[in-house]
Amino acid sequence: MRAKLIFCCLALSLLSACSLPSLPKNKDWTHPREPNLRKEDQLFLEDSKFCEDKIGPQQSGEAHDKALADCLTRLGWKRKE
């Protein structure tokens, strides 16, 4: 009975991990005020989405990249060297 319970808990945790949003593996940005890398990845996703929404679809190419970099910089992000 105990083995079945442990198996069910393990299976549930694996299934719930599959539904997590995919976090960026190699991002070019770092946030100096967030020491936890997992939280930094989540914050990067949220801030990137915020910036993308703010920029809008009218910009593309180099103008889009510059606007995104400016927005992320204002939110406290720094490019990795």
Buried (B, 14 or more C-beta within 10 A) or exposed (E): EEEEEEEEEEEEEEEEEEEEEEEEEEBEBBBEEBEEEEEBBBBBBEBBEEBBEEBEEEEEEEEBEEBBBEBBEEBEBEEEE
